[in-house]
């Protein structure tokens, strides 16, 4: 089960790595605040996945780990990842408000990435949920919750960018764009605070 968990974490990191790069390139052509928010969100999540993989390997490596040391590692990582998510969420909300009324440009690339993300993240959520049910593990439980939220946010981003792509000339497009960014920001703040405050092993979602 440990090997399956590590392989799944590795796959998560590998598949999440291209997202920030591709979206960063997409920002050269489109300036949607939702697209900017999605770029920041995916970058923060990639950092969280890398840290989770490192800690998972450290905790399960070699001989049995001291429970107090293991708990300290989990808390340090939770606080690090949670703080990064909260700061990213607040930054995105600021970007969304300041960019209200600005020209949005082409958001097609961001839309494609968000759609593919919704499909992939839903699969990972089910995968982590199954692994944690078979053998409960705090890190896998966190990933299960993270990927459930990632899937929900991707659906919100797809809906927002679809509206902008189809009705870019509409005055409502700007408000939908800011609304989409606000959803992503709220998700990061909520998830970040929950991660920081987590004291007990989480159950599968």
C-alpha positions in Angstrom: 0.0 0.0 0.0 2.9 2.3 0.8 4.3 1.8 -2.7 0.9 2.4 -4.3 0.6 5.7 -2.3 4.0 6.9 -3.4 3.4 6.0 -7.0 0.1 7.9 -7.0 1.8 10.9 -5.4 4.6 10.7 -8.0 1.9 10.6 -10.8 0.2 13.6 -9.2 3.4 15.7 -9.3 4.2 14.6 -12.8 0.8 15.4 -14.2 0.5 18.7 -12.3 3.9 20.0 -13.3 3.0 21.1 -16.9 0.0 23.1 -15.8 1.7 26.2 -14.4 4.1 26.4 -17.3 1.3 26.1 -20.0 -0.9 28.5 -18.2 2.0 30.9 -17.8 2.5 30.9 -21.5 -1.3 31.3 -22.0 -1.1 34.5 -19.9 0.9 36.1 -22.7 -2.2 35.9 -24.9 -5.0 36.3 -22.3 -5.3 38.5 -19.2 -8.4 37.0 -17.6 -8.2 37.3 -13.8 -9.7 33.8 -13.5 -6.9 32.6 -15.7 -4.3 34.4 -13.5 -6.0 33.0 -10.4 -5.9 29.5 -11.9 -2.1 29.9 -12.6 -1.4 30.9 -9.1 -3.6 28.2 -7.7 -2.0 25.4 -9.7 1.5 26.6 -8.8 0.7 26.5 -5.1 -0.9 23.1 -5.4 2.2 21.8 -7.2 4.4 23.0 -4.4 2.0 21.2 -1.9 2.2 18.0 -3.9 6.0 18.0 -4.0 6.2 18.6 -0.2 3.6 15.9 0.4 5.6 13.4 -1.6 8.9 14.3 0.2 7.2 13.9 3.6 5.4 10.7 2.7 8.7 9.1 1.6 10.4 10.4 4.8 7.8 9.0 7.1 7.6 5.6 5.4 11.2 5.2 4.7 13.3 2.5 6.5 12.5 1.6 10.1 9.5 2.6 12.1 9.4 6.3 12.7 9.1 7.9 16.1 5.4 8.9 16.5 6.2 12.3 17.9 8.7 13.1 15.1 6.2 11.9 12.5 3.5 14.1 14.0 5.9 17.1 13.9 6.7 16.5 10.3 3.0 16.3 9.4 2.2 19.5 11.3 5.1 21.5 9.8 4.1 20.5 6.3 0.4 21.2 7.0 1.3 24.7 8.3 3.6 25.4 5.3 1.2 24.3 2.7 -1.8 25.9 4.4 -0.1 29.3 4.7 1.0 29.2 1.1 -2.6 28.5 0.0 -4.1 31.3 2.2 -1.6 33.8 0.9 -2.2 32.7 -2.7 -6.0 33.0 -2.3 -5.7 36.6 -0.9 -3.3 37.5 -3.7 -5.7 36.2 -6.3 -8.7 38.0 -4.9 -6.7 41.3 -5.0 -5.8 40.6 -8.7 -9.4 39.9 -9.5 -10.7 43.1 -8.1 -7.9 45.2 -9.6 -8.4 43.7 -13.1 -12.2 44.4 -13.2 -13.0 45.9 -16.5 -9.7 45.1 -18.1 -9.5 43.5 -21.6 -9.5 39.7 -21.2 -8.0 38.5 -24.4 -8.0 34.9 -25.5 -8.8 32.5 -22.7 -9.1 29.3 -24.8 -5.8 27.7 -23.5 -6.8 28.3 -19.9 -10.2 26.8 -20.7 -8.7 23.6 -22.2 -6.3 23.2 -19.2 -9.2 23.6 -16.7 -11.3 21.0 -18.5 -8.5 18.5 -18.6 -7.8 19.3 -15.0 -11.4 18.6 -14.0 -11.2 15.1 -15.5 -7.8 14.2 -14.2 -8.4 15.6 -10.7 -11.6 13.6 -10.4 -9.7 10.4 -11.1 -7.0 11.3 -8.6 -9.7 12.1 -6.0 -11.3 8.6 -6.4 -7.8 7.0 -6.4 -6.7 8.7 -3.1 -10.1 8.0 -1.6 -9.8 4.3 -2.3 -6.2 4.0 -1.0 -7.1 5.8 2.2 -10.1 3.5 2.7 -8.0 0.4 2.2 -5.3 1.7 4.6 -5.9 5.0 6.4 -3.0 7.5 6.1 -3.1 11.2 7.0 -1.2 12.3 3.9 -3.4 10.3 1.5 -6.5 11.6 3.3 -5.3 15.1 2.8 -4.7 14.4 -0.9 -8.3 13.0 -1.2 -9.7 16.2 0.2 -7.4 18.3 -1.9 -8.3 16.6 -5.1 -12.0 16.8 -4.4 -11.7 20.5 -4.0 -9.4 20.8 -7.0 -12.1 19.0 -9.1 -14.8 21.3 -7.9 -12.7 24.4 -8.6 -11.8 23.2 -12.1 -15.5 22.9 -12.9 -16.0 26.5 -11.7 -13.1 27.7 -13.8 -14.4 25.9 -16.9 -17.9 27.5 -16.4 -16.4 31.0 -15.9 -13.9 30.9 -18.8 -16.6 29.3 -21.1 -18.9 32.3 -20.5 -16.0 34.7 -21.2 -15.1 32.9 -24.4 -18.7 32.8 -25.7 -19.7 36.3 -24.5 -16.5 38.3 -24.2 -18.2 41.5 -25.4 -20.9 41.3 -22.8 -20.6 43.6 -19.8 -21.4 40.6 -17.6 -18.3 38.8 -18.7 -16.1 40.9 -16.4 -18.3 40.2 -13.4 -18.3 36.4 -14.2 -14.6 36.5 -14.6 -14.1 38.2 -11.1 -16.7 35.7 -9.7 -14.7 32.8 -11.0 -11.5 34.2 -9.5 -13.3 34.7 -6.2 -14.4 31.1 -6.1 -10.8 29.9 -6.6 -9.5 32.3 -4.0 -12.2 31.2 -1.5 -11.3 27.6 -2.1 -7.6 28.3 -1.4 -8.3 30.3 1.8 -10.7 27.7 3.1 -8.5 24.7 2.3 -5.4 26.5 3.7 -7.0 27.4 7.0 -8.4 23.8 7.3 -4.9 22.4 6.6 -3.3 24.7 9.2 -5.8 23.8 11.8 -5.8 20.0 11.2 -4.9 18.2 14.4 -6.2 14.7 13.8 -5.8 12.2 10.9 -8.5 12.9 8.2 -11.0 10.4 7.0 -11.5 9.7 3.3 -13.9 12.0 1.5 
